[in-house]
Amino acid sequence: MSKDITIQFVDGAGKIRSLTGTLAAAAARFEESRVVVVKNATPAEPLRRIGAALLGPMRTDPGLRTTIDMFEWERAAGLPSYALFKAILGSSVAALMRAVFHMDSLLVMEHNLHRPRVQLPEAPDQGLPFHQDGGACGVAMVRGWFLLSPETCGEIAPNIEFLIGAPDTILPKEGNPDSKTYAWLELSHAERDRLLNECVRWQPSVELGDAIVFKGTVPHRTNFPPTAAAPRLSLETSIFPNKPDLYDYCVNNDPLGLLVVGNGSFDHIKRVRQ
């Protein structure tokens, strides 16, 4: 018998709801809401230890993000190899996605697992503007977003703002973007302004061990609560159903490799450069 899962979501009136039930029930809710918070998705300790090891260096040099080898940082944090991968890939997020896709295995692109992102309250210009994460081969990816530091975000640290009820499709990008850092992904301002007027806005607070799961068509941005004073470190995954065209896409486009995630195990397909 499968273990129950607890998720949070927002209804059409903007009220936060909670559901504890089967994976099938949670999957049905995700397909309707397209954004949920999975409570206690994975043990917090591996995330906490990686966060403690990485926060100082990344706060000093956010550009470190592009050069990280997570296996080296696992060793620095006193963790065995693959401890972080196992925590994320063995989480209830993976179980939920298998239920959503009605598949026994998933594809998770590797490069994101080596790319933690730091957001500093004193540098709001480095926040991501409203954007969509998209997908591949006509299939929207699903993001699994995991907090690494601090123990919670949404009040004391930056979190994410979602536009709930936006169209389940890829929208135009902005021709004259405001962001100097993320201009290439900024959502059309006309679409953004329309959706801000029409949609429910949700800025979920999460704790270490929770995960935010959202479809690649959902517009979102970095949110800086007025009470935020602590830096936030997070890690995200790109999740797809295990289909032949998506397998080929991931193998050919991820610079590092691919994880094929089953129930209780995963295979690591590593890119080797000659």
C-alpha atoms as a printed R data frame, in Angstrom:
    type eleno elety resid chain resno       x      y       z
1   ATOM     1    CA   MET     A     1   0.000  0.000   0.000
2   ATOM     2    CA   SER     A     2   1.413  3.422  -0.957
3   ATOM     3    CA   LYS     A     3   2.102  5.982   1.704
4   ATOM     4    CA   ASP     A     4  -0.109  9.067   1.905
5   ATOM     5    CA   ILE     A     5   1.302 12.375   0.719
6   ATOM     6    CA   THR     A     6   0.503 15.880   1.965
7   ATOM     7    CA   ILE     A     7   0.395 18.790  -0.451
8   ATOM     8    CA   GLN     A     8  -0.618 22.439  -0.286
9   ATOM     9    CA   PHE     A     9  -2.189 24.379  -3.135
10  ATOM    10    CA   VAL     A    10  -4.169 27.559  -3.746
11  ATOM    11    CA   ASP     A    11  -7.797 27.578  -4.817
12  ATOM    12    CA   GLY     A    12  -9.415 30.016  -7.233
13  ATOM    13    CA   ALA     A    13 -10.198 32.429  -4.405
14  ATOM    14    CA   GLY     A    14  -6.558 32.558  -3.330
15  ATOM    15    CA   LYS     A    15  -7.035 30.453  -0.202
16  ATOM    16    CA   ILE     A    16  -4.299 27.992   0.733
17  ATOM    17    CA   ARG     A    17  -5.656 24.464   0.943
18  ATOM    18    CA   SER     A    18  -4.097 21.241   2.203
19  ATOM    19    CA   LEU     A    19  -4.686 17.705   0.996
20  ATOM    20    CA   THR     A    20  -3.438 14.510   2.627
21  ATOM    21    CA   GLY     A    21  -4.208 11.408   0.635
22  ATOM    22    CA   THR     A    22  -3.056  8.999  -2.015
23  ATOM    23    CA   LEU     A    23  -0.582  9.749  -4.776
24  ATOM    24    CA   ALA     A    24  -3.458  9.472  -7.253
25  ATOM    25    CA   ALA     A    25  -5.419 12.181  -5.413
26  ATOM    26    CA   ALA     A    26  -2.359 14.426  -5.196
27  ATOM    27    CA   ALA     A    27  -1.599 13.846  -8.892
28  ATOM    28    CA   ALA     A    28  -5.141 14.861  -9.849
29  ATOM    29    CA   ARG     A    29  -4.794 18.045  -7.806
30  ATOM    30    CA   PHE     A    30  -1.411 18.832  -9.370
31  ATOM    31    CA   GLU     A    31  -2.814 18.416 -12.872
32  ATOM    32    CA   GLU     A    32  -5.505 20.951 -12.006
33  ATOM    33    CA   SER     A    33  -3.415 23.422 -10.007
34  ATOM    34    CA   ARG     A    34  -0.046 22.994 -11.765
35  ATOM    35    CA   VAL     A    35   1.698 24.254  -8.604
36  ATOM    36    CA   VAL     A    36   1.801 22.424  -5.277
37  ATOM    37    CA   VAL     A    37   4.004 22.329  -2.204
38  ATOM    38    CA   VAL     A    38   4.868 18.786  -1.160
39  ATOM    39    CA   LYS     A    39   5.295 18.753   2.610
40  ATOM    40    CA   ASN     A    40   8.155 16.719   4.096
41  ATOM    41    CA   ALA     A    41   9.104 15.543   0.625
42  ATOM    42    CA   THR     A    42  12.547 14.319   1.683
43  ATOM    43    CA   PRO     A    43  14.767 14.106   4.795
44  ATOM    44    CA   ALA     A    44  16.140 17.576   5.485
45  ATOM    45    CA   GLU     A    45  19.619 16.693   6.756
46  ATOM    46    CA   PRO     A    46  21.429 16.134   3.420
47  ATOM    47    CA   LEU     A    47  19.947 19.386   2.102
48  ATOM    48    CA   ARG     A    48  20.909 21.216   5.285
49  ATOM    49    CA   ARG     A    49  24.508 20.022   5.172
50  ATOM    50    CA   ILE     A    50  24.971 20.926   1.517
51  ATOM    51    CA   GLY     A    51  23.417 24.320   2.197
52  ATOM    52    CA   ALA     A    52  25.745 24.955   5.132
53  ATOM    53    CA   ALA     A    53  28.789 24.052   3.031
54  ATOM    54    CA   LEU     A    54  27.797 26.116  -0.021
55  ATOM    55    CA   LEU     A    55  26.092 29.207   1.355
56  ATOM    56    CA   GLY     A    56  29.210 31.145   2.361
57  ATOM    57    CA   PRO     A    57  31.132 30.607  -0.890
58  ATOM    58    CA   MET     A    58  28.083 31.305  -3.049
59  ATOM    59    CA   ARG     A    59  27.128 34.405  -1.104
60  ATOM    60    CA   THR     A    60  30.616 35.734  -1.763
61  ATOM    61    CA   ASP     A    61  30.608 34.655  -5.410
62  ATOM    62    CA   PRO     A    62  27.175 33.863  -6.931
63  ATOM    63    CA   GLY     A    63  28.975 33.067 -10.186
64  ATOM    64    CA   LEU     A    64  30.301 29.931  -8.519
65  ATOM    65    CA   ARG     A    65  26.978 28.373  -9.537
66  ATOM    66    CA   THR     A    66  28.262 27.547 -13.020
67  ATOM    67    CA   THR     A    67  31.363 25.645 -11.832
68  ATOM    68    CA   ILE     A    68  30.015 23.497  -8.993
69  ATOM    69    CA   ASP     A    69  30.599 19.750  -8.897
70  ATOM    70    CA   MET     A    70  28.025 18.626  -6.345
71  ATOM    71    CA   PHE     A    71  29.960 15.433  -5.629
72  ATOM    72    CA   GLU     A    72  32.894 17.530  -4.375
73  ATOM    73    CA   TRP     A    73  30.572 19.542  -2.142
74  ATOM    74    CA   GLU     A    74  29.035 16.339  -0.783
75  ATOM    75    CA   ARG     A    75  32.519 15.335   0.369
76  ATOM    76    CA   ALA     A    76  33.086 18.801   1.831
77  ATOM    77    CA   ALA     A    77  29.806 18.453   3.754
78  ATOM    78    CA   GLY     A    78  30.808 15.025   5.096
79  ATOM    79    CA   LEU     A    79  28.204 13.222   2.992
80  ATOM    80    CA   PRO     A    80  28.705 10.064   0.939
81  ATOM    81    CA   SER     A    81  28.609 10.312  -2.846
82  ATOM    82    CA   TYR     A    82  25.114 10.606  -4.290
83  ATOM    83    CA   ALA     A    83  23.607 11.508  -0.898
84  ATOM    84    CA   LEU     A    84  21.988 14.646  -2.312
85  ATOM    85    CA   PHE     A    85  20.886 12.896  -5.501
86  ATOM    86    CA   LYS     A    86  19.303 10.104  -3.447
87  ATOM    87    CA   ALA     A    87  17.495 12.611  -1.208
88  ATOM    88    CA   ILE     A    88  15.978 14.418  -4.184
89  ATOM    89    CA   LEU     A    89  15.434 11.559  -6.620
90  ATOM    90    CA   GLY     A    90  14.043  9.316  -3.879
91  ATOM    91    CA   SER     A    91  11.710 12.011  -2.569
92  ATOM    92    CA   SER     A    92   7.942 11.922  -2.700
93  ATOM    93    CA   VAL     A    93   8.231 14.429  -5.573
94  ATOM    94    CA   ALA     A    94   9.443 11.597  -7.806
95  ATOM    95    CA   ALA     A    95   6.627  9.346  -6.608
96  ATOM    96    CA   LEU     A    96   4.110 12.107  -7.332
97  ATOM    97    CA   MET     A    97   5.475 12.647 -10.829
98  ATOM    98    CA   ARG     A    98   5.294  8.948 -11.648
99  ATOM    99    CA   ALA     A    99   1.628  9.154 -10.705
100 ATOM   100    CA   VAL     A   100   1.131 12.325 -12.778
101 ATOM   101    CA   PHE     A   101   2.791 10.850 -15.870
102 ATOM   102    CA   HIS     A   102   1.372  7.340 -15.310
103 ATOM   103    CA   MET     A   103   4.864  5.927 -15.794
104 ATOM   104    CA   ASP     A   104   7.204  3.696 -13.821
105 ATOM   105    CA   SER     A   105  10.258  5.863 -14.515
106 ATOM   106    CA   LEU     A   106  11.181  9.504 -14.999
107 ATOM   107    CA   LEU     A   107  13.913 11.454 -16.746
108 ATOM   108    CA   VAL     A   108  15.778 14.050 -14.669
109 ATOM   109    CA   MET     A   109  18.399 16.219 -16.324
110 ATOM   110    CA   GLU     A   110  21.620 16.189 -14.350
111 ATOM   111    CA   HIS     A   111  23.025 19.677 -14.802
112 ATOM   112    CA   ASN     A   112  20.419 21.322 -12.529
113 ATOM   113    CA   LEU     A   113  21.545 19.119  -9.634
114 ATOM   114    CA   HIS     A   114  24.944 20.842  -9.790
115 ATOM   115    CA   ARG     A   115  23.514 24.369 -10.092
116 ATOM   116    CA   PRO     A   116  22.227 25.686  -6.757
117 ATOM   117    CA   ARG     A   117  20.964 29.262  -6.895
118 ATOM   118    CA   VAL     A   118  21.543 31.933  -4.277
119 ATOM   119    CA   GLN     A   119  19.196 34.916  -3.845
120 ATOM   120    CA   LEU     A   120  20.351 37.801  -1.675
121 ATOM   121    CA   PRO     A   121  17.787 40.184  -0.115
122 ATOM   122    CA   GLU     A   122  20.218 43.052  -0.640
123 ATOM   123    CA   ALA     A   123  20.411 42.322  -4.406
124 ATOM   124    CA   PRO     A   124  16.816 42.261  -5.732
125 ATOM   125    CA   ASP     A   125  18.145 43.183  -9.186
126 ATOM   126    CA   GLN     A   126  19.550 39.636  -9.333
127 ATOM   127    CA   GLY     A   127  16.111 38.094  -8.860
128 ATOM   128    CA   LEU     A   128  14.456 36.313 -11.761
129 ATOM   129    CA   PRO     A   129  11.645 38.291 -13.482
130 ATOM   130    CA   PHE     A   130   8.353 36.653 -14.374
131 ATOM   131    CA   HIS     A   131   9.144 33.827 -16.790
132 ATOM   132    CA   GLN     A   132   8.232 30.268 -17.743
133 ATOM   133    CA   ASP     A   133  10.564 27.275 -17.629
134 ATOM   134    CA   GLY     A   134   9.137 25.631 -20.746
135 ATOM   135    CA   GLY     A   135   9.850 22.065 -21.798
136 ATOM   136    CA   ALA     A   136  10.985 19.937 -24.726
137 ATOM   137    CA   CYS     A   137   9.496 17.900 -27.585
138 ATOM   138    CA   GLY     A   138   6.112 19.505 -26.993
139 ATOM   139    CA   VAL     A   139   6.038 18.393 -23.343
140 ATOM   140    CA   ALA     A   140   6.190 20.857 -20.452
141 ATOM   141    CA   MET     A   141   8.852 20.004 -17.904
142 ATOM   142    CA   VAL     A   142   8.026 19.796 -14.234
143 ATOM   143    CA   ARG     A   143  10.260 21.572 -11.745
144 ATOM   144    CA   GLY     A   144  10.969 20.144  -8.339
145 ATOM   145    CA   TRP     A   145  12.338 23.028  -6.235
146 ATOM   146    CA   PHE     A   146  14.185 22.255  -2.982
147 ATOM   147    CA   LEU     A   147  15.325 24.675  -0.298
148 ATOM   148    CA   LEU     A   148  18.932 24.237   0.914
149 ATOM   149    CA   SER     A   149  19.233 27.224   3.276
150 ATOM   150    CA   PRO     A   150  17.929 28.686   5.588
151 ATOM   151    CA   GLU     A   151  15.481 26.480   7.488
152 ATOM   152    CA   THR     A   152  12.517 28.279   5.940
153 ATOM   153    CA   CYS     A   153  11.829 30.846   3.231
154 ATOM   154    CA   GLY     A   154   8.905 33.147   2.566
155 ATOM   155    CA   GLU     A   155   9.327 35.486   5.521
156 ATOM   156    CA   ILE     A   156  12.980 35.572   6.537
157 ATOM   157    CA   ALA     A   157  14.343 34.764   3.066
158 ATOM   158    CA   PRO     A   158  13.326 35.240  -0.583
159 ATOM   159    CA   ASN     A   159  10.887 32.732  -2.055
160 ATOM   160    CA   ILE     A   160   8.946 32.416  -5.351
161 ATOM   161    CA   GLU     A   161   5.772 34.095  -6.580
162 ATOM   162    CA   PHE     A   162   3.468 32.158  -8.939
163 ATOM   163    CA   LEU     A   163   0.612 33.342 -11.128
164 ATOM   164    CA   ILE     A   164  -2.092 30.740 -10.524
165 ATOM   165    CA   GLY     A   165  -4.593 30.273 -13.333
166 ATOM   166    CA   ALA     A   166  -2.380 31.461 -16.194
167 ATOM   167    CA   PRO     A   167  -2.827 29.690 -19.556
168 ATOM   168    CA   ASP     A   168  -1.257 26.245 -19.786
169 ATOM   169    CA   THR     A   169   0.841 27.242 -22.774
170 ATOM   170    CA   ILE     A   170   4.096 29.017 -23.594
171 ATOM   171    CA   LEU     A   171   3.602 32.794 -23.723
172 ATOM   172    CA   PRO     A   172   5.607 35.425 -25.648
173 ATOM   173    CA   LYS     A   173   8.797 36.874 -24.237
174 ATOM   174    CA   GLU     A   174   9.503 40.564 -23.748
175 ATOM   175    CA   GLY     A   175  11.179 42.516 -26.539
176 ATOM   176    CA   ASN     A   176  12.369 45.283 -24.203
177 ATOM   177    CA   PRO     A   177  13.176 43.467 -20.946
178 ATOM   178    CA   ASP     A   178  13.897 45.197 -17.661
179 ATOM   179    CA   SER     A   179  16.224 42.527 -16.282
180 ATOM   180    CA   LYS     A   180  19.896 42.978 -17.110
181 ATOM   181    CA   THR     A   181  20.743 39.468 -15.902
182 ATOM   182    CA   TYR     A   182  17.783 37.429 -17.152
183 ATOM   183    CA   ALA     A   183  16.593 39.425 -20.156
184 ATOM   184    CA   TRP     A   184  16.515 36.325 -22.349
185 ATOM   185    CA   LEU     A   185  13.725 34.674 -20.357
186 ATOM   186    CA   GLU     A   186  11.571 37.643 -19.291
187 ATOM   187    CA   LEU     A   187   7.850 37.248 -19.931
188 ATOM   188    CA   SER     A   188   6.111 39.718 -22.236
189 ATOM   189    CA   HIS     A   189   5.162 42.755 -20.154
190 ATOM   190    CA   ALA     A   190   1.745 42.907 -21.787
191 ATOM   191    CA   GLU     A   191   1.079 39.279 -20.832
192 ATOM   192    CA   ARG     A   192   2.561 39.820 -17.385
193 ATOM   193    CA   ASP     A   193   0.378 42.818 -16.658
194 ATOM   194    CA   ARG     A   194  -2.730 41.049 -17.915
195 ATOM   195    CA   LEU     A   195  -2.026 37.994 -15.774
196 ATOM   196    CA   LEU     A   196  -1.229 40.083 -12.701
197 ATOM   197    CA   ASN     A   197  -4.701 41.553 -13.059
198 ATOM   198    CA   GLU     A   198  -6.459 38.215 -13.707
199 ATOM   199    CA   CYS     A   199  -4.575 35.558 -11.732
200 ATOM   200    CA   VAL     A   200  -4.229 34.568  -8.115
201 ATOM   201    CA   ARG     A   201  -0.735 35.399  -6.856
202 ATOM   202    CA   TRP     A   202   0.844 32.841  -4.519
203 ATOM   203    CA   GLN     A   203   4.124 33.198  -2.643
204 ATOM   204    CA   PRO     A   204   4.384 29.856  -0.800
205 ATOM   205    CA   SER     A   205   6.469 29.579   2.347
206 ATOM   206    CA   VAL     A   206   8.377 26.317   2.618
207 ATOM   207    CA   GLU     A   207  10.555 24.572   5.161
208 ATOM   208    CA   LEU     A   208  13.700 22.542   4.656
209 ATOM   209    CA   GLY     A   209  12.585 19.125   3.387
210 ATOM   210    CA   ASP     A   210   9.509 20.495   1.586
211 ATOM   211    CA   ALA     A   211   9.478 20.889  -2.197
212 ATOM   212    CA   ILE     A   212   7.647 23.170  -4.597
213 ATOM   213    CA   VAL     A   213   6.518 21.282  -7.691
214 ATOM   214    CA   PHE     A   214   5.290 23.219 -10.702
215 ATOM   215    CA   LYS     A   215   4.687 22.820 -14.402
216 ATOM   216    CA   GLY     A   216   6.953 24.619 -16.859
217 ATOM   217    CA   THR     A   217   4.064 26.716 -18.203
218 ATOM   218    CA   VAL     A   218   3.378 28.481 -14.874
219 ATOM   219    CA   PRO     A   219   4.731 32.072 -14.818
220 ATOM   220    CA   HIS     A   220   6.812 32.796 -11.730
221 ATOM   221    CA   ARG     A   221   9.495 35.097 -10.386
222 ATOM   222    CA   THR     A   222  11.737 35.575  -7.378
223 ATOM   223    CA   ASN     A   223   9.831 37.164  -4.504
224 ATOM   224    CA   PHE     A   224  11.536 39.386  -1.931
225 ATOM   225    CA   PRO     A   225   9.302 39.665   1.168
226 ATOM   226    CA   PRO     A   226   9.766 42.946   3.056
227 ATOM   227    CA   THR     A   227  10.880 40.994   6.146
228 ATOM   228    CA   ALA     A   228  13.507 38.966   4.271
229 ATOM   229    CA   ALA     A   229  17.017 39.469   5.642
230 ATOM   230    CA   ALA     A   230  18.638 36.058   5.104
231 ATOM   231    CA   PRO     A   231  20.088 34.765   1.834
232 ATOM   232    CA   ARG     A   232  18.340 31.818   0.235
233 ATOM   233    CA   LEU     A   233  20.010 28.856  -1.407
234 ATOM   234    CA   SER     A   234  17.933 26.423  -3.460
235 ATOM   235    CA   LEU     A   235  18.228 23.612  -5.977
236 ATOM   236    CA   GLU     A   236  15.815 22.654  -8.736
237 ATOM   237    CA   THR     A   237  15.269 19.675 -11.005
238 ATOM   238    CA   SER     A   238  13.985 19.311 -14.571
239 ATOM   239    CA   ILE     A   239  11.633 16.314 -14.676
240 ATOM   240    CA   PHE     A   240  10.142 14.646 -17.773
241 ATOM   241    CA   PRO     A   241   8.261 11.410 -18.445
242 ATOM   242    CA   ASN     A   242  10.488  8.623 -19.749
243 ATOM   243    CA   LYS     A   243   9.568  8.682 -23.429
244 ATOM   244    CA   PRO     A   244  11.955  7.873 -26.308
245 ATOM   245    CA   ASP     A   245  11.994 11.361 -27.856
246 ATOM   246    CA   LEU     A   246  12.514 13.024 -24.480
247 ATOM   247    CA   TYR     A   247  15.217 10.494 -23.580
248 ATOM   248    CA   ASP     A   248  17.084 11.386 -26.772
249 ATOM   249    CA   TYR     A   249  16.595 15.095 -26.113
250 ATOM   250    CA   CYS     A   250  17.950 14.892 -22.564
251 ATOM   251    CA   VAL     A   251  20.907 12.688 -23.510
252 ATOM   252    CA   ASN     A   252  21.872 14.978 -26.381
253 ATOM   253    CA   ASN     A   253  21.305 18.318 -24.638
254 ATOM   254    CA   ASP     A   254  22.307 17.967 -20.998
255 ATOM   255    CA   PRO     A   255  26.008 18.867 -20.720
256 ATOM   256    CA   LEU     A   256  26.567 16.480 -17.817
257 ATOM   257    CA   GLY     A   257  24.229 13.512 -18.035
258 ATOM   258    CA   LEU     A   258  20.813 12.076 -17.308
259 ATOM   259    CA   LEU     A   259  19.139 10.305 -14.388
260 ATOM   260    CA   VAL     A   260  16.541  7.632 -15.156
261 ATOM   261    CA   VAL     A   261  14.543  7.443 -11.936
262 ATOM   262    CA   GLY     A   262  12.469  4.432 -10.981
263 ATOM   263    CA   ASN     A   263  10.744  3.444  -7.760
264 ATOM   264    CA   GLY     A   264  13.546  3.122  -5.213
265 ATOM   265    CA   SER     A   265  16.504  3.378  -7.606
266 ATOM   266    CA   PHE     A   266  17.983  5.424 -10.427
267 ATOM   267    CA   ASP     A   267  20.471  4.944 -13.253
268 ATOM   268    CA   HIS     A   268  23.077  7.631 -13.897
269 ATOM   269    CA   ILE     A   269  23.891  8.037 -17.586
270 ATOM   270    CA   LYS     A   270  27.004 10.180 -17.638
271 ATOM   271    CA   ARG     A   271  28.233 12.226 -20.590
272 ATOM   272    CA   VAL     A   272  31.900 11.517 -21.311
273 ATOM   273    CA   ARG     A   273  33.804 14.085 -23.323
274 ATOM   274    CA   GLN     A   274  36.682 12.942 -25.533
